Structure formats: structure tokens, C-alpha cells
Amino acid sequence: MKVTVLSHSLSSNAVMRAHRLADAARTFADVELLGPVKDAGAWAGLPEEPWVKRVRYKRFPRFFTSFAHLVEAADGDVLIAVKPHLASFGAALVAAERRAVPVILDVDDLDVAFRPRSQWAENPWMTDLAQPKSALYVSLFTKAVGNAAAITVSSTALQRRFGGTLIPHGCDTNLFDPARVDRDAARYAFGFTGPTVLFAGAPNPHKGLRILAQAVCQLPGVRLAVTCRESDLATEEWRAVSFQRIPVVPYTSVPSLLAAADIVAIPQLDSEFARYQMPMKIFDAMAMAKPIVASTVSDMPIVLEACGRLVPPGDVDRLAEALADLLANADEARRLGACARTRCSNEYGREQIGNQLKAVVNGVSSTRAM
């Protein structure tokens, strides 16, 4: 069996959910990950894999050629479209119509909340029809979820909204294994000196980075490290904040980055977009046996039950207290990290996610056969 996974963009961090599903599907099928890539290249964190196929990204009207290439290349027996975008779900539906194969739609964010209709009038670029990722196309394809043979989602909030099967992001616990990393060498490579709190996600507003920076400022001698692009956090307000910039690193270097940190912080805010989103880095940090401090948003309380510290979203003082306590109690930090590693290995490893995805794929395949 061949499975084609379509991502709407190989040039943004959105491709990492598609890559993770594709990698899990490789435990039971021949897999190809397919998507458009901008001239600047693929997302820095996307691994160079022989099973990743690129199509050039262009605006309309030239995107028509890219779209035709996506449809032609989507030749799997089952298609998995990640996100309800034109270049993923739209291309998959057309390819499926031509070849009579099933389409699984994977929803890992509430994309319509990221660019809500209430903002369209004052931000015309959101509805620019020349952009394949236009909010108009996303809105239309979000309403078309019923055309998928099955739906998979990454959080229980998305499951309540769209139905379908919950497939966590999971993690390759063989690659993300603290025993394979020299922590001292990793700290030297990343320039970590002294206690370091790592924010390893994309620094979007709903991620709570501003709250985290305020919390770390209350902890003398503690450093905040943030993964970001050069163009991120470039406004005047961020120039006054003390933090260490870490460029987006290749996927294979993420275990070393996590190993180098003392604590991983995931302080999501209680916004509509954040409530539907489940951060991928939580599973990576768990696999690396890191002590994690996270907010009580989305499924993080479920995933981190008894193996992480949870704080109310947006509460600077509680966040600072949790960070300080773990930095001062090395034994408790190690205990939580070991517990997180065990849970990730038992419940969220590549094989476990692959088995869950296989059940969905087999379900749509047997329906098609009937």
C-alpha cells in the first residue's frame, strides 16, 4: 500500500505535523510526503528525506501549474491531507476524484480562528485570492470536511468540533533519546551557561512567550532561550527583553537542543486558537526526559498528568514559582523527566502513533473495497 501525505506548504513549520504523520505511516506503508515549497527553500526543521517530494510554490495564476503537479503526484492508494487548505485538501480531493481513492483530512489547528472573518475587512491580504493559503480558501475547505472519507485530529477540542479519530503528534523516541546525547557537549554547542529555560516552539502570540519572559525575569541568574527566525521578535518591545536567540535547527539537532536545556516551558495562553492546538514540542521534550512546565490549555493537563508541572495560563507569578521550584529541586526535576519519558515511550512513540493511523487507513481502504 502507498500513502501520500499532502502538506499545504513545505516552507513553514506547519509541515512538521505532516512529516510526523508520514513518518508514523512508514511503519506500515510505502509513504510519500508531498507539498509546495517556496523559492527560499523548505522549513529549516524539515529533515532531508528521499520520500519528501517538492512542488514549486507560486501565486495564482501560476499556482495552477503547481496545483496540477500536486494532483498528478498524489498517487497513493490513500491520501492524507494535512489542514483544510487548497494545496493539501483541495489537491487531494481532485486527485481522489480522478483516481477513486479515499482522502483522510487531518486537522491539527483551528485555522479559521487564526485569520477570523472579523479581521478580513481591515486586512485585505487575508482574502487575497492570488494566495493559495488565502483565508477564503481555508474557510471554504473547512466547511467541506464532510467530503473526507475520514478525519483525524490532534486534540480533543478539535475532535469535539470535527469528530474523527484523535492521533497525537507523538515522537520518534529512538531519535529523541537522552541516552544518545552528550548533554555537556550540547550545552557548549548552544552556548548555554547557567540555568536555562527553553521555549522551543514558534514564537506566536498565543504561545505565551511574553508571559514566560516576564516570569524568567523574576529569577536571578536564569536565562531564557527561544527558538526563532531572524525576523521573529524584532519589534522594539522585544529588543528590551533579555533572551538568547536560537535559530531553527534541523530536526536531527532538536534532541541536542532539548538535552541542553534545564527546563522546557510551554506556556500557551487561553485563546481560541490555543485551546484547539496541541504543541508538538511537548512530546519531544517528554521523550528527552525533560522537566516540563506548561499551562492548563488544550490536552496538556491530560498528557502531562503526574509527569509535568501545570500552571494557569497567563499567570506570571505561578509560572515563575514552578520554574524556580524545579530549578532548585534537581531530584524532582529528574523524576518528572523520567516519568515523562516513560509515558511518551509507552503511549506516544512512533510505533503507537503508527498503529493508530493504520487503523484509520485500513478503515477507509476497506470501505473503498466494499
C-alpha positions as CSV (number, residue, x, y, z in Angstrom):
1,M,0.0,0.0,0.0
2,K,1.1,3.5,-0.8
3,V,0.1,6.5,1.3
4,T,0.6,10.1,0.1
5,V,0.6,12.8,2.7
6,L,-0.1,16.3,1.4
7,S,1.1,19.4,3.2
8,H,-0.1,22.9,2.0
9,S,3.5,24.2,2.5
10,L,6.9,22.6,3.0
11,S,8.3,26.1,3.7
12,S,6.5,26.7,7.1
13,N,6.5,24.9,10.4
14,A,3.1,23.5,9.5
15,V,4.9,20.8,7.5
16,M,6.1,19.2,10.7
17,R,2.7,17.7,11.6
18,A,2.6,16.3,8.0
19,H,6.1,14.9,8.4
20,R,5.3,13.3,11.7
21,L,2.2,11.6,10.3
22,A,4.1,10.5,7.2
23,D,6.9,9.1,9.4
24,A,4.3,7.2,11.5
25,A,2.7,5.8,8.4
26,R,6.0,4.5,7.2
27,T,5.7,1.8,10.0
28,F,3.0,0.1,7.8
29,A,3.1,1.5,4.3
30,D,5.2,3.0,1.4
31,V,4.9,6.7,2.1
32,E,5.5,10.0,0.2
33,L,5.2,13.5,1.7
34,L,4.2,16.0,-0.9
35,G,3.8,19.8,-0.9
36,P,4.7,23.1,-2.5
37,V,8.0,24.8,-1.4
38,K,8.9,28.5,-1.8
39,D,11.9,29.7,-3.7
40,A,13.6,30.4,-0.3
41,G,13.5,26.7,0.4
42,A,11.9,24.2,2.8
43,W,11.4,24.8,6.5
44,A,14.7,24.6,8.3
45,G,13.5,21.9,10.7
46,L,12.2,19.6,7.9
47,P,14.5,16.6,7.5
48,E,16.1,15.9,4.1
49,E,14.2,12.6,3.3
50,P,14.2,10.8,0.0
51,W,10.4,10.3,0.4
52,V,9.7,14.0,0.6
53,K,8.6,15.4,-2.9
54,R,8.6,19.1,-3.6
55,V,6.5,21.1,-6.0
56,R,7.3,24.8,-6.6
57,Y,5.1,27.3,-4.8
58,K,3.6,30.1,-6.9
59,R,0.8,32.6,-6.5
60,F,-2.1,32.5,-8.8
61,P,-2.4,32.4,-11.8
62,R,0.9,30.4,-11.9
63,F,-0.2,28.3,-9.0
64,F,-2.5,26.5,-11.4
65,T,0.6,24.7,-12.7
66,S,1.7,23.9,-9.1
67,F,-1.7,22.6,-8.3
68,A,-1.8,20.3,-11.4
69,H,1.6,18.9,-10.4
70,L,0.3,18.2,-6.8
71,V,-2.8,16.4,-8.2
72,E,-0.6,14.4,-10.6
73,A,1.9,13.4,-7.9
74,A,-0.7,12.4,-5.3
75,D,-0.8,8.8,-6.5
76,G,-1.2,7.0,-3.2
77,D,-3.8,4.3,-2.5
78,V,-4.9,6.5,0.4
79,L,-4.3,10.3,0.5
80,I,-3.9,12.2,3.8
81,A,-4.4,15.9,3.5
82,V,-3.0,17.9,6.4
83,K,-5.0,21.0,7.1
84,P,-8.1,22.2,5.1
85,H,-6.0,24.2,2.6
86,L,-6.3,24.4,-1.2
87,A,-2.8,23.0,-1.7
88,S,-3.4,20.0,0.6
89,F,-7.2,19.1,1.0
90,G,-8.1,20.8,-2.3
91,A,-5.5,18.9,-4.3
92,A,-6.3,15.7,-2.5
93,L,-10.0,15.9,-3.3
94,V,-9.2,16.5,-7.0
95,A,-6.7,13.6,-7.1
96,A,-9.1,11.3,-5.3
97,E,-11.9,12.2,-7.7
98,R,-9.7,11.3,-10.7
99,R,-8.5,8.1,-9.3
100,A,-11.3,7.0,-7.0
101,V,-9.2,6.7,-3.8
102,P,-10.1,7.8,-0.3
103,V,-9.0,11.0,1.4
104,I,-8.3,11.4,5.1
105,L,-8.4,15.0,6.3
106,D,-6.1,15.7,9.2
107,V,-6.9,18.8,11.3
108,D,-4.2,20.0,13.7
109,D,-5.3,23.6,14.3
110,L,-8.5,25.6,14.1
111,D,-7.1,27.5,11.1
112,V,-10.2,29.7,10.6
113,A,-9.6,31.1,14.1
114,F,-6.0,32.2,13.1
115,R,-7.4,34.5,10.5
116,P,-11.0,35.1,11.6
117,R,-13.7,36.6,9.4
118,S,-13.9,39.6,11.7
119,Q,-10.5,40.7,10.6
120,W,-10.9,40.3,6.8
121,A,-12.2,43.8,6.1
122,E,-9.3,45.6,7.7
123,N,-6.7,43.1,6.4
124,P,-7.4,42.6,2.7
125,W,-4.3,40.4,2.3
126,M,-6.0,37.7,4.3
127,T,-8.5,37.2,1.4
128,D,-6.1,37.8,-1.5
129,L,-7.3,35.2,-3.9
130,A,-3.9,35.1,-5.6
131,Q,-2.6,33.5,-2.4
132,P,-3.3,29.7,-2.3
133,K,-3.3,30.0,1.5
134,S,-6.0,32.7,1.5
135,A,-8.4,32.7,4.4
136,L,-11.2,32.4,2.0
137,Y,-10.0,29.1,0.6
138,V,-9.3,27.8,4.2
139,S,-12.8,28.8,5.2
140,L,-14.4,27.0,2.2
141,F,-12.4,23.8,2.7
142,T,-13.1,23.8,6.5
143,K,-16.8,23.7,5.6
144,A,-16.0,20.8,3.2
145,V,-14.7,18.4,5.8
146,G,-17.7,16.1,5.1
147,N,-16.1,15.2,1.8
148,A,-13.3,13.3,3.5
149,A,-13.6,9.6,4.0
150,A,-12.3,10.0,7.5
151,I,-11.0,12.8,9.8
152,T,-8.0,12.7,12.1
153,V,-7.3,15.4,14.7
154,S,-4.5,16.3,17.1
155,S,-6.6,17.4,20.1
156,T,-9.8,16.6,21.9
157,A,-11.1,20.1,21.3
158,L,-10.7,19.6,17.6
159,Q,-12.3,16.1,17.9
160,R,-15.4,17.7,19.6
161,R,-15.7,20.2,16.8
162,F,-14.9,18.0,13.8
163,G,-15.3,14.4,15.0
164,G,-12.9,11.8,13.8
165,T,-10.0,10.0,15.4
166,L,-7.5,11.6,17.8
167,I,-4.0,11.0,16.5
168,P,-1.5,12.7,18.8
169,H,1.6,14.2,17.3
170,G,3.8,11.6,19.1
171,C,7.5,11.4,18.8
172,D,10.3,9.1,17.5
173,T,11.6,8.0,20.9
174,N,14.6,6.3,19.3
175,L,15.8,9.5,17.8
176,F,14.7,11.6,20.8
177,D,16.6,9.6,23.4
178,P,18.6,11.4,26.1
179,A,21.0,8.4,26.3
180,R,22.2,9.3,22.8
181,V,23.1,12.9,23.6
182,D,26.2,14.3,25.4
183,R,24.5,17.0,27.4
184,D,27.6,18.9,28.3
185,A,28.7,19.0,24.7
186,A,25.2,20.1,23.7
187,R,25.2,22.9,26.3
188,Y,28.6,24.1,24.9
189,A,27.4,23.9,21.3
190,F,24.3,26.1,22.0
191,G,26.2,28.4,24.4
192,F,24.1,27.6,27.4
193,T,25.7,28.7,30.7
194,G,23.9,28.6,34.0
195,P,20.2,27.6,34.5
196,T,18.4,27.8,31.1
197,V,14.7,27.7,30.4
198,L,13.9,26.7,26.8
199,F,11.0,27.9,24.7
200,A,11.2,25.6,21.7
201,G,8.1,26.4,19.7
202,A,7.2,29.1,17.2
203,P,7.0,32.4,19.0
204,N,3.4,33.2,18.0
205,P,1.4,35.5,20.3
206,H,-0.9,32.7,21.6
207,K,2.2,30.7,22.7
208,G,2.6,32.8,25.9
209,L,6.3,33.8,25.3
210,R,5.7,37.3,26.7
211,I,4.4,35.8,29.9
212,L,7.3,33.4,30.1
213,A,9.8,36.2,29.6
214,Q,8.2,38.2,32.5
215,A,8.4,35.0,34.7
216,V,12.1,34.3,33.9
217,C,12.9,38.0,34.7
218,Q,11.9,37.2,38.3
219,L,14.5,34.5,38.6
220,P,18.0,35.9,39.1
221,G,20.7,34.2,37.1
222,V,18.2,32.2,34.9
223,R,18.4,32.5,31.2
224,L,15.6,32.2,28.6
225,A,16.5,30.6,25.3
226,V,14.0,31.0,22.4
227,T,14.0,29.2,19.0
228,C,13.1,31.8,16.4
229,R,13.9,33.1,12.9
230,E,15.9,36.3,12.5
231,S,12.7,38.1,11.5
232,D,10.9,37.0,14.7
233,L,10.6,39.1,17.8
234,A,12.2,42.0,16.0
235,T,9.9,44.8,17.3
236,E,11.1,47.5,19.7
237,E,9.4,45.9,22.7
238,W,11.4,42.6,22.3
239,R,14.7,44.5,22.0
240,A,14.3,45.4,25.7
241,V,13.8,41.7,26.7
242,S,16.9,39.7,27.6
243,F,16.8,36.3,25.9
244,Q,19.1,34.1,23.8
245,R,18.1,33.5,20.2
246,I,18.4,30.0,18.9
247,P,18.0,29.6,15.1
248,V,15.5,27.0,13.9
249,V,17.6,23.8,14.0
250,P,17.4,20.7,11.8
251,Y,15.1,18.0,13.1
252,T,18.0,15.7,13.9
253,S,19.5,18.5,16.1
254,V,16.4,19.1,18.2
255,P,17.2,16.3,20.7
256,S,20.5,18.0,21.5
257,L,18.8,21.4,21.9
258,L,16.3,19.9,24.3
259,A,19.0,18.0,26.2
260,A,21.0,21.2,26.7
261,A,18.1,23.0,28.5
262,D,17.3,22.6,32.2
263,I,13.5,23.1,31.8
264,V,11.2,23.2,28.8
265,A,8.4,25.7,29.1
266,I,5.1,25.6,27.1
267,P,3.0,28.5,28.5
268,Q,0.1,28.5,26.0
269,L,-2.4,31.3,26.6
270,D,-6.1,30.7,26.9
271,S,-7.1,31.9,23.5
272,E,-9.5,30.2,21.0
273,F,-6.6,29.3,18.7
274,A,-4.5,27.9,21.6
275,R,-7.4,25.9,23.0
276,Y,-7.6,23.8,19.8
277,Q,-3.9,23.5,19.3
278,M,-1.7,20.8,20.9
279,P,2.0,21.8,20.9
280,M,4.2,19.2,19.1
281,K,7.3,20.1,21.2
282,I,5.6,18.7,24.3
283,F,6.1,15.1,23.0
284,D,9.7,15.8,22.0
285,A,10.5,17.2,25.5
286,M,8.8,14.3,27.1
287,A,10.9,11.8,25.1
288,M,14.0,13.6,26.1
289,A,13.1,13.2,29.8
290,K,13.0,17.0,30.4
291,P,11.1,18.6,33.2
292,I,8.2,20.5,31.6
293,V,6.3,23.5,32.9
294,A,3.1,24.0,30.8
295,S,-0.2,25.8,31.1
296,T,-3.6,24.1,31.6
297,V,-4.6,24.6,28.0
298,S,-5.7,22.1,25.4
299,D,-4.7,18.5,26.2
300,M,-1.6,19.4,28.1
301,P,-3.1,18.5,31.5
302,I,-4.0,15.1,30.2
303,V,-0.7,14.4,28.5
304,L,1.4,15.7,31.4
305,E,-0.7,14.2,34.3
306,A,1.7,13.4,37.1
307,C,4.8,13.9,34.9
308,G,5.0,17.7,34.5
309,R,4.2,21.0,36.2
310,L,1.0,22.7,35.2
311,V,0.1,26.4,35.8
312,P,-2.9,28.6,35.0
313,P,-2.5,30.3,31.6
314,G,-1.2,33.9,31.7
315,D,-0.2,33.7,35.4
316,V,3.3,35.1,35.5
317,D,3.8,34.5,39.3
318,R,2.7,30.9,39.2
319,L,4.8,30.2,36.2
320,A,7.9,31.8,37.9
321,E,7.2,29.7,41.0
322,A,7.0,26.5,39.1
323,L,10.3,27.2,37.2
324,A,12.1,28.3,40.4
325,D,11.0,25.2,42.2
326,L,12.2,22.8,39.6
327,L,15.5,24.6,39.2
328,A,16.0,24.3,42.9
329,N,15.0,20.7,43.2
330,A,17.1,18.6,40.9
331,D,15.7,15.3,42.1
332,E,12.1,16.3,41.5
333,A,13.0,17.6,38.0
334,R,14.7,14.3,37.2
335,R,11.7,12.3,38.5
336,L,9.3,14.3,36.4
337,G,11.5,13.9,33.3
338,A,11.9,10.2,33.7
339,C,8.1,9.8,34.2
340,A,7.5,11.9,31.0
341,R,10.0,9.8,29.0
342,T,8.2,6.6,30.1
343,R,4.8,7.9,29.2
344,C,5.9,9.1,25.8
345,S,7.6,5.7,25.1
346,N,4.5,3.8,26.2
347,E,1.8,5.9,24.6
348,Y,3.1,8.4,22.1
349,G,6.0,6.7,20.4
350,R,6.3,6.3,16.6
351,E,5.0,2.7,16.6
352,Q,2.0,3.6,18.8
353,I,1.0,6.5,16.6
354,G,1.6,4.4,13.5
355,N,-0.8,1.7,14.8
356,Q,-3.5,4.3,15.5
357,L,-3.1,5.8,12.0
358,K,-3.0,2.3,10.4
359,A,-6.5,1.6,11.8
360,V,-7.9,4.7,10.2
361,V,-6.2,4.0,6.9
362,N,-7.4,0.4,6.9
363,G,-10.9,1.6,7.7
364,V,-11.1,3.8,4.6
365,S,-9.4,1.2,2.5
366,S,-11.9,-1.5,3.4
367,T,-14.8,0.9,2.8
368,R,-13.5,1.6,-0.6
369,A,-13.1,-2.1,-1.3
370,M,-16.8,-2.7,-0.5
